[in-house]
């Protein structure tokens, strides 16, 4: 079956996929930026590999985007004192921006971090020949067939950690998808799934998988970041206020929030609002300013404390400071769930905030668990949001109690990074297995 899929993918699917990406890049700036960002990749790699110590093992971690970098980071930290070098590759431009923002500070043992080359057969051969990793770890779901198959052929141990397969995903619900991914899961030495449901869906594609339920390494990342965070100082008028934060919001989230927040600002004089756009473009910032124009607004980049103190609405027009602002809030609305899927709900939960989001949250296992335990709320429209959030805005003590329960559940789920590191460690530190 693997030989069949190698032929289909390399000679039909992969060329079609490249054509589709190139066509889509003409209409989607982010995709074009990601393609352009790969220009000069091999030269950057060669320069970085001058720092390679060939006497030390090399662990290669691959991620899709910024969220998966947060899942990879605590695994890297597990090996910080063990003379291991790392490379980190990613697929999307959001990952590049996240790293450039400084929000994740990786150790010097990460000798190269860059885009993964387009998944052609030649590129897979070339990057494996250059890096010669002792082990290759895929984080969550971003599995590229040519790379997986060539690493398997070369005998490189491969692992899938924080493994996630959504209910209804084509790689599970579709016979063709299951057939293709059976060849990919077969190449994995071991798989660490986020939940029992994810493990079961993988086993239905490849029943012989060596798999365990280890949880989500992002929990370890979020808790570590929380414990080492220096929260920004806010003016006294804000420090004493009841603060609602909208994190990583999109225009569709704003459409749900606007009526509720305008009513809340009118009724609750102590309420302050922080809005953090997922993409702080001039257009999105202007839209938010227009919605709340009747109230004093402050832009994070202004750096005028007197104006900040007078404001009722703070708009964050910079990247990389959202998590630190959760430390100052009382309630959170997390964006994304009116578009492709909810963003990181763990960060507000880590700070003990009750959390709200839109209807598309089944992409995120933590969101599912929190909703099932009534520690977070999914809403379909402004009316539902108002009914659920207004009582908590009016009674901060009730909001705090709910938030602390969410925080406790999150803390109970820590430890996945150590379990995932234990899977890989023998292939890095035991020469008999490398």
C-alpha positions in Angstrom: 0.0 0.0 0.0 2.9 2.4 0.8 4.3 1.9 -2.7 0.9 2.6 -4.3 0.5 5.9 -2.3 4.1 7.0 -3.0 3.4 6.8 -6.8 0.0 8.5 -6.5 1.3 11.3 -4.2 4.6 12.0 -6.0 3.3 11.9 -9.6 -0.3 13.2 -9.2 -1.3 14.6 -5.8 1.9 16.6 -4.9 2.2 18.3 -8.3 -1.5 19.2 -8.2 -1.1 20.5 -4.7 1.8 22.7 -5.6 -0.2 24.2 -8.5 -3.1 24.8 -6.2 -0.9 26.5 -3.6 0.6 28.8 -6.3 -2.8 29.7 -7.6 -4.1 30.4 -4.1 -1.0 32.5 -3.3 -2.1 35.1 -5.9 -5.2 35.8 -3.8 -4.0 35.1 -0.3 -1.1 37.3 1.0 -0.2 35.0 3.8 0.3 32.1 1.5 2.4 34.2 -0.9 4.5 35.4 2.1 5.0 31.8 3.2 6.2 30.8 -0.3 8.4 33.8 -0.7 9.9 33.1 2.8 11.3 29.8 1.5 13.5 31.6 -1.0 17.1 31.3 0.2 16.1 28.5 2.7 18.9 26.1 1.7 21.6 28.8 2.1 20.2 29.8 5.5 20.3 26.1 6.5 23.9 25.6 5.4 25.0 28.7 7.3 23.1 27.5 10.5 24.6 24.0 10.2 28.0 25.4 10.8 27.0 25.3 14.4 26.3 21.6 14.2 28.3 19.5 16.7 28.5 16.1 15.0 29.4 14.5 18.3 26.0 15.5 19.7 22.6 14.0 18.8 20.2 16.1 16.7 16.5 16.2 17.4 14.4 17.7 14.6 10.9 18.9 15.5 8.4 20.0 12.9 5.4 22.2 13.6 2.6 23.7 11.5 2.1 27.1 13.1 2.5 29.2 16.2 0.3 27.0 18.3 2.3 23.9 17.6 5.5 25.8 18.4 4.0 26.2 21.9 3.6 22.4 22.0 7.2 21.8 20.8 8.9 24.2 23.2 8.4 22.2 26.5 9.8 19.1 24.7 12.9 21.0 23.8 13.1 22.2 27.4 13.2 18.6 28.6 16.5 18.1 26.8 18.1 21.4 27.7 20.7 20.0 30.0 21.4 16.8 28.0 23.8 18.0 25.3 21.2 17.7 22.5 21.0 20.0 19.5 17.7 20.9 17.8 16.3 22.1 14.5 12.8 23.4 14.3 10.8 23.7 11.1 7.4 25.1 10.5 4.9 25.4 7.6 3.0 28.7 8.0 3.9 32.4 8.1 2.2 32.7 11.5 4.9 30.5 13.0 7.6 32.8 11.6 5.9 35.9 12.9 5.5 34.3 16.3 9.2 33.5 16.6 10.1 36.9 15.4 7.9 38.6 18.0 10.1 37.1 20.8 7.1 35.5 22.5 8.9 32.2 22.5 12.5 32.3 23.4 14.2 29.1 22.3 17.5 28.0 23.8 20.8 28.3 21.8 20.8 24.6 21.3 18.2 25.2 18.6 20.7 25.8 15.8 18.3 26.3 13.0 14.6 27.3 12.7 13.0 28.0 9.4 10.3 27.0 7.0 10.0 23.3 5.9 10.8 23.1 2.2 7.9 22.2 -0.1 7.3 18.5 0.2 8.8 17.2 -3.0 10.6 13.9 -3.2 13.9 15.7 -4.0 13.5 18.2 -1.1 12.8 15.4 1.3 16.0 13.6 0.2 18.0 16.9 0.3 17.0 18.1 3.8 17.5 14.6 5.4 20.9 14.4 3.9 21.9 17.8 5.2 20.4 17.4 8.7 21.0 13.7 9.4 18.8 13.8 12.5 18.9 11.2 15.2 15.1 11.4 15.6 12.3 13.4 13.9 9.2 14.6 15.9 6.1 15.8 14.3 3.9 18.0 16.6 0.2 17.5 16.5 -0.9 16.9 12.9 1.4 18.4 10.2 2.6 15.3 8.4 4.2 15.6 5.0 4.2 12.2 3.1 7.4 12.5 1.1 9.4 13.5 4.2 7.8 10.7 6.3 8.4 8.0 3.8 12.0 9.0 3.1 12.9 9.3 6.8 11.3 5.8 7.2 13.4 4.4 4.3 16.6 5.9 5.9 15.7 4.3 9.3 15.3 7.6 11.1 13.1 7.1 14.2 9.9 9.2 13.8 7.4 10.2 16.4 4.0 12.0 16.4 3.3 13.8 19.7 0.3 15.8 20.9 -1.4 13.9 18.1 -4.7 15.3 17.1 -7.3 13.9 14.6 -10.5 15.9 14.6 -13.8 14.1 14.6 -14.9 14.1 11.0 -11.4 14.8 9.7 -10.9 13.5 6.1 -7.9 11.6 7.3 -10.2 9.5 9.5 -13.8 9.8 8.1 -12.8 9.2 4.4 -11.7 5.8 3.2 -9.0 7.3 0.9 -7.8 9.5 3.8 -7.5 6.5 6.1 -5.7 4.5 3.5 -3.1 7.3 2.9 -2.5 8.0 6.5 -2.2 4.4 7.4 1.1 4.5 5.5 2.1 7.5 7.5 1.2 6.3 10.9 2.9 3.0 10.1 6.2 5.0 9.7 6.0 6.3 13.3 8.0 4.6 16.0 5.5 5.7 18.6 2.6 8.1 18.8 1.5 10.1 21.8 -2.1 11.3 21.4 -3.8 14.2 23.2 -7.0 12.2 24.1 -8.5 8.7 23.9 -10.6 9.8 21.0 -7.6 11.0 19.0 -5.9 7.7 19.7 -8.9 5.7 18.6 -9.2 7.6 15.3 -5.5 6.9 14.6 -5.9 3.2 15.4 -8.9 3.0 13.0 -6.5 4.1 10.2 -3.6 1.9 11.3 -4.6 -0.6 14.0 -1.0 -1.7 14.6 0.2 1.8 15.8 2.2 1.9 19.0 0.2 4.6 20.7 -0.4 6.1 24.2 -2.6 8.9 25.5 -0.2 11.4 27.0 -2.2 14.7 26.8 -1.3 18.0 25.3 2.2 19.4 25.7 0.8 22.9 25.2 -0.5 22.7 28.8 3.1 22.5 30.0 4.1 25.4 27.7 1.2 27.6 28.9 1.8 26.9 32.6 5.6 27.5 32.2 5.0 30.7 30.4 2.5 31.8 33.0 4.9 31.1 35.9 7.7 33.1 34.3 5.6 36.0 33.0 6.2 39.6 33.8 2.8 41.1 33.4 2.7 44.8 32.2 1.9 47.6 34.6 -1.5 49.2 34.0 -2.7 52.6 35.2 -4.5 52.5 38.6 -7.8 53.1 37.0 -7.4 49.8 35.1 -5.8 47.9 38.0 -8.9 48.5 40.1 -11.4 47.8 37.3 -13.3 44.8 36.1 -11.6 43.8 32.8 -12.9 41.8 29.9 -10.3 40.8 27.3 -11.0 39.7 23.8 -8.0 37.7 22.7 -7.1 36.8 19.0 -10.3 38.2 17.7 -11.4 38.3 14.1 -14.0 40.6 12.4 -16.5 37.8 12.8 -15.8 37.7 16.6 -16.2 41.5 16.8 -19.6 41.2 15.1 -20.7 39.0 18.0 -19.1 41.1 20.7 -20.0 44.6 19.6 -23.6 44.9 20.9 -22.8 43.0 24.1 -19.7 45.1 24.9 -21.4 48.4 24.1 -24.3 47.5 26.4 -21.9 46.4 29.2 -19.8 49.6 28.9 -23.0 51.6 29.3 -24.4 49.7 32.3 -21.1 48.9 34.2 -19.1 52.0 34.9 -16.1 50.0 36.3 -15.8 47.8 33.2 -12.8 48.1 31.0 -12.3 46.3 27.7 -9.1 45.0 26.1 -9.3 43.9 22.5 -6.4 42.0 20.8 -6.9 41.4 17.1 -5.5 38.2 15.7 -4.1 40.3 12.9 -3.6 43.9 14.0 -3.9 45.4 10.5 -4.8 49.0 10.1 -8.1 48.0 8.7 -9.1 45.8 11.6 -7.8 48.4 14.2 -9.9 51.1 12.4 -13.0 48.9 12.5 -12.7 48.4 16.3 -12.1 52.1 16.8 -15.2 52.9 14.9 -17.4 50.5 16.9 -16.3 52.0 20.2 -15.9 55.6 19.1 -18.3 56.9 21.8 -15.8 55.8 24.5 -12.2 56.8 25.2 -9.9 54.5 23.3 -6.2 53.8 23.8 -3.8 52.1 21.4 -1.1 50.0 23.1 1.5 51.6 20.9 0.7 55.1 22.0 2.8 55.0 25.2 0.9 57.9 26.8 0.0 56.8 30.4 -2.3 59.8 31.0 -4.5 58.9 28.0 -4.4 55.2 29.0 -5.7 56.0 32.4 -8.8 57.8 31.0 -9.6 55.0 28.4 -12.4 52.5 28.7 -11.2 50.5 25.7 -7.6 49.3 25.0 -6.8 48.1 21.5 -3.6 46.1 21.3 -2.0 46.9 17.9 1.2 44.8 18.5 1.9 41.1 18.4 3.2 38.9 21.2 1.8 40.4 24.4 -1.7 38.8 24.6 -0.7 36.2 27.2 0.7 38.8 29.6 -2.5 40.8 29.4 -4.6 37.8 30.4 -2.9 38.1 33.8 -4.7 41.5 34.2 -8.2 40.5 33.2 -11.2 38.9 34.9 -13.0 37.3 31.9 -12.0 36.3 28.4 -13.5 35.9 25.0 -11.2 33.9 22.7 -11.5 34.5 19.0 -11.4 32.2 16.0 -14.5 30.2 16.7 -16.7 32.1 14.2 -14.1 31.4 11.4 -11.8 28.4 11.2 -11.8 27.3 14.9 -11.1 28.7 18.3 -7.6 29.8 19.3 -5.7 29.1 22.5 -8.1 28.9 25.4 -5.5 27.5 27.7 -3.8 30.8 28.3 -6.9 32.6 29.9 -7.7 29.4 31.8 -4.1 29.3 33.2 -4.8 32.7 34.8 -8.1 31.7 36.2 -10.4 33.4 33.7 -13.9 32.2 32.7 -13.7 31.9 28.9 -16.2 32.4 26.1 -15.9 31.7 22.4 -18.0 31.0 19.3 -19.5 27.8 17.9 -16.5 26.3 16.1 -14.4 24.8 18.9 -14.3 21.1 18.1 -10.8 21.6 16.5 -9.4 22.0 20.1 -9.7 19.2 22.5 -9.1 21.4 25.5 -12.1 23.6 24.5 -14.3 20.4 24.2 -13.3 19.3 27.7 -13.8 22.7 29.2 -17.3 23.0 27.6 -18.2 19.5 28.8 -17.2 20.5 32.3 -19.1 23.8 32.1 -15.8 25.7 32.7 -16.1 27.5 29.4 -19.0 28.6 27.2 -19.5 28.3 23.4 -22.1 30.8 22.0 -23.7 31.1 18.6 -24.6 34.8 18.6 -24.7 38.0 20.6 -27.9 37.1 22.4 -26.4 33.9 23.9 -23.2 35.7 24.8 -25.1 38.4 26.6 -27.2 36.0 28.7 -24.1 34.1 29.8 -21.5 36.8 30.3 -23.5 39.7 31.8 -24.2 37.8 35.2 -20.4 37.2 35.5 -19.6 40.8 34.7 -22.1 41.9 37.3 -20.8 39.4 39.9 -17.0 39.3 39.8 -16.8 36.8 42.7 -18.8 34.3 40.7 -16.6 34.8 37.7 -13.5 34.3 39.9 -14.8 31.0 41.3 -15.6 29.6 37.8 -12.1 30.7 36.6 -10.3 29.0 39.4 -12.1 25.7 38.6 -10.9 26.0 35.0 -7.4 26.8 36.2 -7.4 23.7 38.5 -8.5 21.4 35.6 -5.7 22.7 33.4 -3.0 22.2 36.1 -4.2 18.6 36.6 -3.4 17.9 32.9 0.3 19.0 33.1 3.1 16.5 32.4 2.6 15.6 28.7 6.0 17.0 27.6 7.9 14.7 30.0 6.1 11.7 28.7 6.8 12.7 25.1 10.4 13.3 25.8 10.7 9.8 27.3 9.6 8.3 24.0 12.4 10.0 22.1 15.2 10.0 24.7 16.5 6.4 24.1 17.0 7.2 20.4 19.0 10.3 21.3 21.1 9.2 24.2 21.6 5.5 23.6 24.0 4.8 20.8 22.7 1.3 20.3 19.3 2.7 19.2 20.6 5.5 16.9 
